[in-house]
Amino acid sequence: MKTIIGLFVLICVAAFAQGKERADQPRGGGHQAVGGGHIPAHGPAPAKTSGAPRGQQPAAATENHAKADQKGHPEVPHVHATNDQWVGHNSGPNDAHYHLDHPWAHGRFTGGFGRDHVFVLAGGNRERFWFGNFFWDVAAFDYNIVADWNWSGDQIVIFEDPDHEGWYLGYNPRLGTYAHVEYLGG
């Protein structure tokens, strides 16, 4: 009986030590370079480039890709978990892919921004998704980015887009990727 109790105590101590080790890791980040639950402390800075003039036809690209900046990183816009660098948000305010004739047509989102406001996707797809009583869609140019999103369970964090009027950035902490999303009302 003493052997069983001793073994039980040893297992509990080992489990407690592992739990403490996980708790000491950075909030939401851990050791992964992208994703893994990491939530950036802030949104992206405005782009340093102005992009193509409005009205000019966008490049022939039909999907939003970002060059993989490091081995193992996705080839779509993403955020580095180590330093909160937003990769791929550099086209500037005149990017025709994100031009809206009527920005904020459904009003502005008032549910909260950034790491202190984590929502859970409750359904839908890239054309219309929701959490709480807030409805959204994804920019057509960013459809490829959200192909792996779980529309009925992934977390999402909304950041304001400093460059593209009428758009927000929907960030998926599990994958570390983000896409331009438009608020459709609530």
Backbone as a printed PyTorch tensor [residue, N CA C, xyz], in Angstrom:
tensor([[[  0.8290,  -1.1950,   0.0000],
         [  0.0000,   0.0000,   0.0000],
         [  0.8720,   1.2570,   0.0000]],

        [[  1.9620,   1.2360,   0.7900],
         [  2.8680,   2.3880,   0.8410],
         [  3.4910,   2.6350,  -0.5320]],

        [[  3.7750,   1.5630,  -1.2640],
         [  4.3600,   1.6930,  -2.5950],
         [  3.3830,   2.3900,  -3.5400]],

        [[  2.1330,   2.0290,  -3.4720],
         [  1.1110,   2.6430,  -4.3250],
         [  0.9550,   4.1230,  -3.9820]],

        [[  0.8960,   4.4460,  -2.6970],
         [  0.7590,   5.8520,  -2.2720],
         [  1.9980,   6.6350,  -2.6990]],

        [[  3.1790,   6.0470,  -2.5240],
         [  4.4190,   6.7010,  -2.9350],
         [  4.4450,   6.9600,  -4.4320]],

        [[  4.0230,   5.9910,  -5.2020],
         [  3.9580,   6.1420,  -6.6510],
         [  2.9590,   7.2360,  -7.0410]],

        [[  1.8130,   7.2740,  -6.3770],
         [  0.7940,   8.2940,  -6.6210],
         [  1.3520,   9.6890,  -6.3320]],

        [[  2.0450,   9.8450,  -5.2010],
         [  2.6340,  11.1410,  -4.8310],
         [  3.6720,  11.5530,  -5.8740]],

        [[  4.4870,  10.6270,  -6.3170],
         [  5.5120,  10.9180,  -7.3120],
         [  4.8790,  11.3920,  -8.6220]],

        [[  3.8200,  10.7320,  -9.0440],
         [  3.1170,  11.1290, -10.2740],
         [  2.5190,  12.5230, -10.1170]],

        [[  1.9250,  12.8070,  -8.9660],
         [  1.3280,  14.1280,  -8.7250],
         [  2.3870,  15.2230,  -8.7470]],

        [[  3.5340,  14.9830,  -8.1480],
         [  4.6190,  15.9710,  -8.1350],
         [  5.1060,  16.2230,  -9.5540]],

        [[  5.2690,  15.1670, -10.3430],
         [  5.7090,  15.3200, -11.7320],
         [  4.6840,  16.1050, -12.5480]],

        [[  3.4170,  15.8120, -12.3680],
         [  2.3570,  16.5280, -13.0890],
         [  2.3250,  17.9950, -12.6930]],

        [[  2.4980,  18.2780, -11.4080],
         [  2.5090,  19.6650, -10.9330],
         [  3.6820,  20.4240, -11.5440]],

        [[  4.8540,  19.7930, -11.6010],
         [  6.0310,  20.4350, -12.1710],
         [  5.8250,  20.7500, -13.6440]],

        [[  5.2070,  19.8310, -14.4060],
         [  4.9360,  20.0870, -15.8120],
         [  3.9490,  21.2290, -15.9740]],

        [[  2.9250,  21.2770, -15.1550],
         [  1.9410,  22.3610, -15.2190],
         [  2.5700,  23.6940, -14.9270]],

        [[  3.4920,  23.7470, -13.9540],
         [  4.1830,  24.9870, -13.6130],
         [  5.0610,  25.4370, -14.7730]],

        [[  5.7350,  24.4930, -15.4290],
         [  6.5760,  24.8290, -16.5650],
         [  5.7500,  25.4710, -17.6700]],

        [[  4.5820,  24.9360, -17.9700],
         [  3.7060,  25.5220, -18.9930],
         [  3.2290,  26.8970, -18.5700]],

        [[  2.9250,  27.0750, -17.3040],
         [  2.4210,  28.3690, -16.8400],
         [  3.4810,  29.4490, -16.9300]],

        [[  4.7690,  29.0700, -16.8850],
         [  5.8390,  30.0560, -16.9450],
         [  6.1320,  30.5270, -18.3600]],

        [[  5.5800,  29.8610, -19.3840],
         [  5.8330,  30.2690, -20.7510],
         [  5.0930,  31.5640, -21.0480]],

        [[  5.5400,  32.3170, -22.0700],
         [  4.8910,  33.5790, -22.4010],
         [  3.4070,  33.3920, -22.6820]],

        [[  2.6240,  34.3960, -22.3580],
         [  1.1680,  34.3410, -22.5280],
         [  0.8110,  34.0460, -23.9660]],

        [[  0.1090,  32.9370, -24.1520],
         [ -0.4200,  32.6160, -25.4660],
         [  0.6210,  32.2950, -26.5150]],

        [[  1.8950,  32.2520, -26.2130],
         [  2.8710,  32.0620, -27.2540],
         [  3.6440,  30.7780, -27.1620]],

        [[  4.2420,  30.5510, -26.0350],
         [  5.0700,  29.3780, -25.9060],
         [  6.2910,  29.4940, -26.7940]],

        [[  6.7140,  28.3930, -27.3500],
         [  7.9410,  28.3550, -28.1240],
         [  7.7050,  28.4500, -29.6190]],

        [[  6.4730,  28.4090, -30.0760],
         [  6.2070,  28.4320, -31.5050],
         [  6.4940,  29.8050, -32.0850]],

        [[  7.0080,  29.8270, -33.3160],
         [  7.3430,  31.0770, -33.9790],
         [  6.1100,  31.7770, -34.5410]],

        [[  5.0820,  31.0030, -34.9230],
         [  3.8390,  31.5490, -35.4690],
         [  2.6800,  30.7350, -34.9140]],

        [[  1.6530,  31.4100, -34.4320],
         [  0.4580,  30.7170, -33.9500],
         [  0.6520,  30.1000, -32.5830]],

        [[  0.0780,  28.9270, -32.3890],
         [  0.2060,  28.2350, -31.1150],
         [ -0.5390,  28.9130, -29.9880]],

        [[ -1.4820,  29.7920, -30.3080],
         [ -2.2520,  30.4800, -29.2850],
         [ -1.7550,  31.8830, -28.9700]],

        [[ -0.6320,  32.2750, -29.5510],
         [ -0.0880,  33.6180, -29.2770],
         [ -1.0200,  34.7060, -29.8020]],

        [[ -1.2160,  35.7410, -28.9960],
         [ -2.0210,  36.8950, -29.4080],
         [ -1.1260,  38.1280, -29.3230]],

        [[ -0.9730,  38.8510, -30.4310],
         [ -0.1060,  40.0350, -30.4220],
         [ -0.6070,  41.0990, -29.4450]],

        [[  0.3210,  41.8380, -28.8990],
         [ -0.0150,  42.9060, -27.9600],
         [ -0.6360,  44.1070, -28.6620]],

        [[ -0.4260,  44.2250, -29.9700],
         [ -0.9180,  45.3830, -30.7300],
         [ -1.1240,  44.9890, -32.1800]],

        [[ -1.8320,  45.8250, -32.9080],
         [ -2.0260,  45.6090, -34.3310],
         [ -0.8340,  46.1160, -35.1190]],

        [[ -0.9010,  46.0270, -36.4460],
         [  0.2310,  46.4660, -37.2750],
         [  0.3460,  47.9790, -37.3240]],

        [[  1.5540,  48.4410, -37.5840],
         [  1.7880,  49.8640, -37.8250],
         [  1.3280,  50.1810, -39.2460]],

        [[  1.0120,  51.4300, -39.5340],
         [  0.6810,  51.7780, -40.9180],
         [  1.8330,  51.4080, -41.8540]],

        [[  1.4990,  51.0050, -43.0750],
         [  2.5200,  50.6290, -44.0550],
         [  3.3490,  51.8390, -44.4370]],

        [[  4.5980,  51.5920, -44.7560],
         [  5.4920,  52.6750, -45.1590],
         [  5.3540,  53.0150, -46.6330]],

        [[  4.6730,  52.1610, -47.3900],
         [  4.4680,  52.3970, -48.8160],
         [  3.0370,  52.8560, -49.0470]],

        [[  2.8120,  53.5380, -50.1210],
         [  1.4550,  54.0050, -50.4050],
         [  0.7100,  53.0690, -51.3370]],

        [[  1.3800,  52.0740, -51.9090],
         [  0.6930,  51.1240, -52.7980],
         [  0.3430,  51.7540, -54.1290]],

        [[ -0.3710,  51.0200, -54.9480],
         [ -0.7910,  51.5110, -56.2580],
         [ -1.8950,  52.5460, -56.0920]],

        [[ -1.9250,  53.5480, -56.9660],
         [ -2.9770,  54.5600, -56.8730],
         [ -4.3660,  53.9480, -57.0020]],

        [[ -5.3410,  54.5460, -56.2970],
         [ -6.7250,  54.0580, -56.3880],
         [ -7.2050,  54.0980, -57.8120]],

        [[ -8.0270,  53.1260, -58.1310],
         [ -8.5670,  53.0490, -59.4700],
         [ -7.6890,  52.2190, -60.3920]],

        [[ -6.4130,  52.0670, -60.0620],
         [ -5.5380,  51.2410, -60.8780],
         [ -5.8990,  49.7850, -60.6510]],

        [[ -5.8400,  48.9930, -61.6890],
         [ -6.1840,  47.5850, -61.5810],
         [ -5.1890,  46.8760, -60.6660]],

        [[ -5.6880,  45.9940, -59.7850],
         [ -4.7780,  45.2420, -58.9420],
         [ -3.9460,  44.2740, -59.7750]],

        [[ -2.8380,  43.8400, -59.2040],
         [ -1.9940,  42.8510, -59.8750],
         [ -2.8300,  41.6200, -60.1950]],

        [[ -2.3370,  40.7940, -61.0940],
         [ -3.0720,  39.6260, -61.5510],
         [ -3.3110,  38.6010, -60.4410]],

        [[ -2.6500,  38.7380, -59.3070],
         [ -2.8090,  37.7770, -58.2150],
         [ -4.2680,  37.7260, -57.7620]],

        [[ -4.7420,  36.5060, -57.5220],
         [ -6.1100,  36.3380, -57.0510],
         [ -6.1520,  35.9090, -55.5900]],

        [[ -4.9800,  35.6270, -55.0140],
         [ -4.8970,  35.2300, -53.6140],
         [ -3.8010,  36.0190, -52.9290]],

        [[ -3.9940,  36.2730, -51.6520],
         [ -3.0320,  37.0240, -50.8580],
         [ -1.9520,  36.0810, -50.3360]],

        [[ -0.7470,  36.2730, -50.8040],
         [  0.3920,  35.4820, -50.3370],
         [  1.4540,  36.4180, -49.8030]],

        [[  2.1750,  35.9610, -48.8190],
         [  3.3370,  36.6710, -48.2960],
         [  4.4980,  35.7010, -48.3790]],

        [[  5.6220,  36.1710, -48.8390],
         [  6.7870,  35.3050, -48.9290],
         [  7.0970,  34.7650, -47.5360]],

        [[  7.3350,  33.4660, -47.4540],
         [  7.7060,  32.8700, -46.1660],
         [  9.0140,  33.5200, -45.7290]],

        [[  8.9590,  34.3020, -44.6770],
         [ 10.1180,  35.0730, -44.2470],
         [ 11.1230,  34.2420, -43.4580]],

        [[ 10.6840,  33.0960, -42.9570],
         [ 11.5680,  32.1870, -42.2380],
         [ 11.1030,  30.7620, -42.5120]],

        [[ 12.0270,  29.8230, -42.3880],
         [ 11.6900,  28.4160, -42.6050],
         [ 10.5900,  28.0040, -41.6330]],

        [[  9.5590,  27.3400, -42.1550],
         [  8.4580,  26.8690, -41.3260],
         [  7.3360,  27.8760, -41.1430]],

        [[  7.4920,  29.0990, -41.6380],
         [  6.4350,  30.1040, -41.5290],
         [  5.4790,  29.9660, -42.7110]],

        [[  4.2120,  30.3170, -42.5320],
         [  3.2550,  30.2140, -43.6390],
         [  3.5370,  31.2430, -44.7290]],

        [[  3.0810,  30.9490, -45.9290],
         [  3.2420,  31.8730, -47.0520],
         [  2.0070,  32.7350, -47.2180]],

        [[  1.4290,  33.1170, -46.1190],
         [  0.3090,  34.0550, -46.0710],
         [  0.6070,  35.0400, -44.9390]],

        [[ -0.1100,  36.1550, -44.8850],
         [  0.1200,  37.1010, -43.7970],
         [  0.0000,  36.4290, -42.4260]],

        [[  0.9660,  36.7380, -41.5490],
         [  1.0220,  36.1140, -40.2360],
         [  1.7310,  37.0500, -39.2550]],

        [[  1.7180,  36.6700, -37.9890],
         [  2.3650,  37.4670, -36.9430],
         [  3.4000,  36.5920, -36.2410]],

        [[  4.5960,  37.1300, -36.0600],
         [  5.6410,  36.4140, -35.3190],
         [  5.3050,  36.4260, -33.8340]],

        [[  5.2870,  35.2530, -33.2320],
         [  4.9740,  35.1370, -31.8030],
         [  6.1110,  35.6720, -30.9350]],

        [[  7.3150,  35.7360, -31.4680],
         [  8.4590,  36.1670, -30.6670],
         [  8.5460,  37.6800, -30.4900]],

        [[  8.0520,  38.4370, -31.4860],
         [  8.1990,  39.9000, -31.4090],
         [  6.9860,  40.6730, -31.9250]],

        [[  5.8740,  39.9880, -32.1850],
         [  4.6400,  40.6190, -32.6720],
         [  4.8060,  41.3670, -33.9950]],

        [[  5.7360,  40.9330, -34.8410],
         [  5.9080,  41.5300, -36.1580],
         [  4.8050,  41.0280, -37.0870]],

        [[  4.0930,  41.9640, -37.7210],
         [  3.0210,  41.6320, -38.6580],
         [  3.6360,  41.5010, -40.0540]],

        [[  3.7350,  40.2920, -40.5460],
         [  4.3190,  40.0140, -41.8510],
         [  3.2190,  40.0420, -42.9030]],

        [[  3.4490,  40.7820, -43.9930],
         [  2.5070,  40.7990, -45.1010],
         [  1.5250,  41.9550, -45.0940]],

        [[  1.5850,  42.8250, -44.0790],
         [  0.6820,  43.9880, -44.0560],
         [  1.4840,  45.2060, -44.4950]],

        [[  1.7390,  45.2780, -45.8180],
         [  2.6390,  46.3130, -46.3020],
         [  2.2070,  46.9550, -47.6200]],

        [[  0.9740,  46.7550, -48.0400],
         [  0.5510,  47.2750, -49.3480],
         [  0.1080,  48.7320, -49.3050]],

        [[ -0.1620,  49.2580, -48.1400],
         [ -0.5480,  50.6580, -48.0350],
         [ -2.0200,  50.9060, -48.3020]],

        [[ -2.4570,  52.1350, -48.0660],
         [ -3.8900,  52.4560, -48.1260],
         [ -4.5100,  52.4350, -49.5130]],

        [[ -3.7170,  52.4390, -50.5640],
         [ -4.2820,  52.4890, -51.9140],
         [ -4.3620,  51.1290, -52.5910]],

        [[ -4.2270,  50.0630, -51.8360],
         [ -4.2990,  48.7170, -52.4050],
         [ -5.7200,  48.4570, -52.9060]],

        [[ -5.8490,  48.2810, -54.2190],
         [ -7.1730,  48.1050, -54.8380],
         [ -7.8860,  46.8390, -54.3520]],

        [[ -7.1540,  45.8520, -53.8390],
         [ -7.7850,  44.6370, -53.3260],
         [ -8.6930,  44.9330, -52.1380]],

        [[ -8.4370,  46.0260, -51.4570],
         [ -9.2020,  46.3560, -50.2470],
         [ -9.9730,  47.6610, -50.3880]],

        [[-10.2220,  48.0770, -51.6000],
         [-11.0300,  49.2900, -51.8050],
         [-12.5070,  48.9610, -51.6020]],

        [[-13.1770,  49.7790, -50.8040],
         [-14.6290,  49.6620, -50.6160],
         [-15.2660,  50.9670, -51.0840]],

        [[-16.2970,  50.8550, -51.9020],
         [-17.0040,  52.0640, -52.3510],
         [-17.6900,  52.7600, -51.1840]],

        [[-18.1490,  51.9740, -50.2060],
         [-18.8610,  52.5290, -49.0500],
         [-18.2830,  51.9550, -47.7520]],

        [[-17.1180,  52.4740, -47.3280],
         [-16.5330,  51.9700, -46.0730],
         [-17.4910,  52.1800, -44.9070]],

        [[-17.4970,  51.2550, -43.9940],
         [-18.3210,  51.3070, -42.7790],
         [-19.8090,  51.3180, -43.1140]],

        [[-20.2040,  50.7000, -44.2210],
         [-21.6010,  50.7110, -44.6590],
         [-22.5510,  50.1370, -43.6130]],

        [[-22.0680,  49.2610, -42.7630],
         [-22.9050,  48.6310, -41.7330],
         [-22.5750,  49.1410, -40.3380]],

        [[-21.8570,  50.2370, -40.2680],
         [-21.4420,  50.7900, -38.9780],
         [-20.0620,  50.2920, -38.6010]],

        [[-19.6250,  50.7210, -37.4430],
         [-18.3030,  50.3330, -36.9470],
         [-18.4430,  49.3190, -35.8210]],

        [[-17.5010,  48.4290, -35.7460],
         [-17.4790,  47.3990, -34.7120],
         [-17.1600,  48.0330, -33.3630]],

        [[-17.9580,  47.7030, -32.3540],
         [-17.7740,  48.2830, -31.0150],
         [-17.5710,  47.2090, -29.9470]],

        [[-17.2660,  45.9810, -30.3660],
         [-17.1310,  44.8810, -29.4140],
         [-15.7930,  44.7740, -28.7170]],

        [[-14.8230,  45.5720, -29.1090],
         [-13.5090,  45.5570, -28.4760],
         [-12.4200,  45.0440, -29.3910]],

        [[-11.2390,  45.6030, -29.2310],
         [-10.1090,  45.2760, -30.0880],
         [ -8.9410,  44.7390, -29.2760]],

        [[ -8.1470,  43.9300, -29.9210],
         [ -6.8770,  43.5000, -29.3600],
         [ -6.9550,  42.3340, -28.4100]],

        [[ -5.8170,  42.0440, -27.8050],
         [ -5.6080,  40.8120, -27.0350],
         [ -6.5490,  40.6480, -25.8530]],

        [[ -7.1460,  41.7050, -25.3630],
         [ -8.0690,  41.5900, -24.2280],
         [ -9.4950,  41.2750, -24.6570]],

        [[ -9.7030,  41.0920, -25.9620],
         [-11.0430,  40.8140, -26.5000],
         [-10.9570,  39.6200, -27.4560]],

        [[-10.9510,  38.4360, -26.8970],
         [-10.8410,  37.2110, -27.6870],
         [-12.2400,  36.6300, -27.8580]],

        [[-12.6320,  36.4170, -29.1020],
         [-13.9540,  35.8940, -29.4220],
         [-13.8050,  34.4760, -29.9660]],

        [[-14.8960,  33.7190, -29.9640],
         [-14.8910,  32.3650, -30.5100],
         [-15.8580,  32.3260, -31.6860]],

        [[-15.3420,  31.8890, -32.8390],
         [-16.1890,  31.7860, -34.0260],
         [-17.3290,  30.8130, -33.7490]],

        [[-18.5450,  31.2250, -34.1140],
         [-19.7260,  30.4250, -33.7930],
         [-20.3960,  29.8190, -35.0220]],

        [[-19.8580,  30.0780, -36.2010],
         [-20.4410,  29.4870, -37.3940],
         [-20.1910,  30.3200, -38.6250]],

        [[-20.6000,  29.7480, -39.7600],
         [-20.4970,  30.4500, -41.0220],
         [-19.3720,  29.9470, -41.8880]],

        [[-18.8890,  30.8520, -42.7400],
         [-17.8030,  30.5580, -43.6620],
         [-17.1620,  31.8790, -44.0600]],

        [[-16.3100,  31.8620, -45.0500],
         [-15.5740,  33.0740, -45.4070],
         [-16.4810,  34.1910, -45.9250]],

        [[-17.6320,  33.8390, -46.4780],
         [-18.5490,  34.8550, -46.9960],
         [-19.3900,  35.5030, -45.9050]],

        [[-19.6050,  34.7920, -44.8040],
         [-20.3670,  35.3420, -43.6770],
         [-20.1170,  34.4590, -42.4630]],

        [[-19.5310,  35.0390, -41.4510],
         [-19.2980,  34.3230, -40.2070],
         [-19.6950,  35.2110, -39.0500]],

        [[-19.7460,  34.6300, -37.8430],
         [-20.2010,  35.3960, -36.7030],
         [-19.6110,  34.8750, -35.4040]],

        [[-19.6570,  35.7460, -34.4340],
         [-19.4160,  35.4250, -33.0300],
         [-20.2720,  36.4120, -32.2570]],

        [[-20.8480,  35.9420, -31.1430],
         [-21.8070,  36.7930, -30.4400],
         [-22.9000,  37.2020, -31.4090]],

        [[-23.2500,  38.4590, -31.3900],
         [-24.2270,  38.9870, -32.3470],
         [-23.5500,  39.8620, -33.3910]],

        [[-22.2890,  39.5730, -33.6910],
         [-21.5180,  40.3530, -34.6590],
         [-21.2930,  39.5060, -35.9130]],

        [[-21.5920,  40.0870, -37.0740],
         [-21.4870,  39.3770, -38.3450],
         [-20.4000,  40.0140, -39.2150]],

        [[-19.6940,  39.1700, -39.9800],
         [-18.5160,  39.5930, -40.7240],
         [-18.4250,  38.8560, -42.0560]],

        [[-17.5760,  39.3710, -42.9480],
         [-17.1340,  38.6110, -44.1010],
         [-15.6440,  38.8460, -44.2930]],

        [[-15.0270,  37.9990, -45.1090],
         [-13.5910,  38.0750, -45.3820],
         [-13.4050,  38.6930, -46.7600]],

        [[-12.4000,  39.5330, -46.9250],
         [-12.0750,  40.0970, -48.2360],
         [-11.7950,  38.9630, -49.2080]],

        [[-12.3450,  39.0440, -50.4120],
         [-12.1800,  37.9770, -51.4050],
         [-10.7050,  37.6750, -51.6650]],

        [[ -9.8730,  38.6780, -51.6660],
         [ -8.4380,  38.4910, -51.9130],
         [ -7.7850,  37.6580, -50.8070]],

        [[ -8.4020,  37.5860, -49.6350],
         [ -7.8400,  36.8620, -48.4940],
         [ -8.4840,  35.4930, -48.2700]],

        [[ -9.3220,  35.0330, -49.1710],
         [ -9.9940,  33.7410, -48.9790],
         [ -9.0050,  32.6050, -48.7140]],

        [[ -7.8800,  32.5900, -49.4000],
         [ -6.9140,  31.5090, -49.2070],
         [ -6.3470,  31.4900, -47.7820]],

        [[ -6.3040,  32.6230, -47.1300],
         [ -5.7330,  32.7060, -45.7830],
         [ -6.6020,  31.9680, -44.7750]],

        [[ -7.9070,  32.0010, -44.9620],
         [ -8.8340,  31.4430, -43.9740],
         [ -9.2630,  30.0110, -44.2970]],

        [[ -8.6230,  29.3760, -45.2620],
         [ -9.0130,  28.0210, -45.6690],
         [ -8.9570,  27.0210, -44.5130]],

        [[ -8.0540,  27.2280, -43.5560],
         [ -7.9040,  26.2930, -42.4350],
         [ -8.5730,  26.7650, -41.1480]],

        [[ -9.3260,  27.8370, -41.2070],
         [ -9.9940,  28.3200, -39.9980],
         [-11.1480,  27.3890, -39.6450]],

        [[-11.3390,  27.1430, -38.3680],
         [-12.4720,  26.3560, -37.8780],
         [-13.5860,  27.3530, -37.5630]],

        [[-14.5810,  27.4190, -38.4260],
         [-15.6370,  28.4300, -38.3130],
         [-16.5620,  28.1880, -37.1330]],

        [[-16.4420,  27.0720, -36.4870],
         [-17.2750,  26.7700, -35.3190],
         [-16.4090,  26.4220, -34.1170]],

        [[-15.4410,  27.2750, -33.8190],
         [-14.6530,  26.9990, -32.6330],
         [-13.3200,  27.7060, -32.5140]],

        [[-12.7240,  28.1630, -33.6230],
         [-11.4600,  28.8850, -33.4930],
         [-11.6780,  30.2140, -32.7710]],

        [[-10.6410,  30.6420, -32.0880],
         [-10.6620,  31.9810, -31.4990],
         [-10.3390,  32.9840, -32.6000]],

        [[-10.8000,  34.2040, -32.4030],
         [-10.4840,  35.2970, -33.3180],
         [-10.3310,  36.5660, -32.4900]],

        [[ -9.3690,  37.3710, -32.8840],
         [ -9.1220,  38.6640, -32.2460],
         [ -9.2030,  39.7040, -33.3520]],

        [[ -9.9300,  40.7650, -33.1050],
         [-10.1070,  41.8220, -34.1000],
         [ -9.1520,  42.9700, -33.7910]],

        [[ -8.4500,  43.4150, -34.8190],
         [ -7.5690,  44.5800, -34.7230],
         [ -8.0280,  45.6030, -35.7500]],

        [[ -7.8300,  46.8650, -35.4560],
         [ -8.1420,  47.9030, -36.4290],
         [ -7.0700,  47.8930, -37.5150]],

        [[ -7.4780,  48.1000, -38.7550],
         [ -6.5450,  48.1500, -39.8740],
         [ -6.1440,  49.6090, -40.0820]],

        [[ -4.8670,  49.9410, -39.9110],
         [ -4.4630,  51.3420, -40.0240],
         [ -4.3830,  51.8600, -41.4530]],

        [[ -4.5130,  50.9740, -42.4410],
         [ -4.3170,  51.3810, -43.8320],
         [ -5.5400,  51.2950, -44.7280]],

        [[ -6.4220,  50.3460, -44.4710],
         [ -7.5050,  50.0630, -45.4190],
         [ -8.8500,  50.4510, -44.8130]],

        [[ -9.3730,  51.5570, -45.2890],
         [-10.6080,  52.1200, -44.7550],
         [-11.7800,  51.1540, -44.9250]],

        [[-12.4790,  50.8990, -43.8160],
         [-13.6400,  50.0180, -43.8320],
         [-13.3140,  48.5790, -43.4700]],

        [[-12.0300,  48.2520, -43.3290],
         [-11.6080,  46.8830, -43.0150],
         [-11.0280,  46.7980, -41.6110]],

        [[-11.1510,  45.6120, -41.0440],
         [-10.4790,  45.2480, -39.8040],
         [ -9.5890,  44.0530, -40.1160]],

        [[ -8.7700,  43.6700, -39.1670],
         [ -7.9390,  42.4770, -39.3250],
         [ -8.4130,  41.4360, -38.3380]],

        [[ -8.8250,  40.2830, -38.8530],
         [ -9.2290,  39.1650, -38.0180],
         [ -8.0340,  38.2400, -37.8470]],

        [[ -7.5560,  38.1020, -36.6140],
         [ -6.3600,  37.3140, -36.3190],
         [ -6.7530,  35.9920, -35.6660]],

        [[ -6.2090,  34.8920, -36.1630],
         [ -6.4880,  33.5610, -35.6390],
         [ -5.2840,  33.1090, -34.7970]],

        [[ -5.4100,  33.1040, -33.4560],
         [ -4.2650,  32.7440, -32.6050],
         [ -3.7670,  31.3100, -32.7990]],

        [[ -4.6400,  30.3950, -33.1560],
         [ -4.2120,  29.0020, -33.3460],
         [ -3.2110,  28.8980, -34.4850]],

        [[ -3.4800,  29.5910, -35.5920],
         [ -2.6320,  29.5170, -36.7730],
         [ -1.6180,  30.6480, -36.8690]],

        [[ -1.9020,  31.7610, -36.1850],
         [ -1.0130,  32.9140, -36.2570],
         [ -1.1830,  33.7170, -37.5270]],

        [[ -2.2710,  33.4750, -38.2590],
         [ -2.5260,  34.1740, -39.5140],
         [ -3.6350,  35.2030, -39.3210]],

        [[ -3.7170,  36.1460, -40.2500],
         [ -4.7620,  37.1610, -40.1830],
         [ -5.2700,  37.4870, -41.5840]],

        [[ -6.5170,  37.9510, -41.6280],
         [ -7.1380,  38.3040, -42.8980],
         [ -7.9270,  39.6000, -42.7170]],

        [[ -8.1510,  40.2870, -43.8120],
         [ -8.9860,  41.4890, -43.7910],
         [-10.4510,  41.0590, -43.6780]],

        [[-11.1320,  41.6120, -42.6950],
         [-12.5410,  41.2740, -42.4690],
         [-13.3620,  42.5600, -42.4150]],

        [[-14.5800,  42.4560, -42.9310],
         [-15.4890,  43.6040, -42.9640],
         [-16.6420,  43.3400, -42.0000]],

        [[-16.9320,  44.3310, -41.1900],
         [-18.0350,  44.2300, -40.2340],
         [-19.3500,  44.4010, -40.9800]],

        [[-20.2710,  43.4340, -40.7810],
         [-21.5780,  43.4730, -41.4460],
         [-22.7100,  43.8730, -40.5130]],

        [[-22.3900,  44.1740, -39.2970],
         [-23.4150,  44.6150, -38.3420],
         [-23.6570,  43.5990, -37.2480]],

        [[-24.4850,  44.0060, -36.3400],
         [-24.7620,  43.1170, -35.2010],
         [-26.1780,  43.2600, -34.7220]]])
